[in-house]
Amino acid sequence: MALQGLVIAGCLSGERGNASAETLVSELALAIGADVTLRARTGGRPVGPTVIEALAGLRSRGVGHALVVTTHLANGRLHRACARDVARAAPGFDELRLAPPLLAAEQDYAVVAAALDAALPERPARVIALAGHRGAECEAALATLERALLDLGRGDVILGAPAPLAERLARRPERRVLLGPLLMALGHHARHDVLSSLRAELVRAGADVTVWPHALVELIAVRALIVDHARRELP
């Protein structure tokens, strides 16, 4: 009987020793009955194997059926590149599938919005700013997620890529800002571009900034959504 393989691709590729990331890996492997689990990168720093390299690693271990699960928020440039890699590698497998990104359907936005609403309570005279990736598809997904939060009565939460987010904050009346990354992992991009560089820019502009040093993968409902997407791809 062919072995079942799992590749987790994206920003978790280099995240070792992170309890929430390890929990997601374990939950995904258990959910699909993976005999072999590997991680792969889809962009950013060259940490870990590429998707093609990870899939070749599965084949070398006798895996015939495999699922690739990304930690991408939306169907943007990196997710489409991953899909092309999966299509290229598919002839070497009995079955090879790619799970959709986190925000793939209308109900996904509602789930993530509710999770953020619970994790980040509203405070008087404070705005919550969550910074995600640049790119048309990612920024469109962030705008849709912000509308889902607004539907929950959370007009105090704004989302966007770092540069447009800073511009929007400059137009807000609140000086108190809770700043956090809207990213799956608390890795280099989250720490350097959001919690360090963007924070410093906001402080220079006169904001009173507190950071929220957490990642989406820490939210139980988000992990459950990723696992649900993966289960749906099983035969």
Salt bridges, closest charged atoms under 4 A:
GLU22 OE2 - ARG39 NH2 2.90
GLU27 OE1 - ARG223 NE 3.18
ASP85 OD1 - ARG88 NH1 3.43
GLU95 OE1 - HIS65 ND1 3.59
GLU95 OE2 - ARG97 NH2 2.97
ASP108 OD2 - HIS229 NE2 3.28
ASP117 OD1 - ARG154 NH1 2.72
GLU137 OE2 - ARG80 NH1 2.91
GLU146 OE2 - ARG168 NH2 2.69
ASP156 OD1 - ARG154 NE 2.84
GLU174 OE2 - ARG172 NH2 2.84
ASP193 OD2 - HIS189 ND1 2.52
ASP193 OD1 - HIS192 ND1 2.80
GLU218 OE1 - HIS214 ND1 2.82
ASP228 OD2 - ARG232 NE 2.82
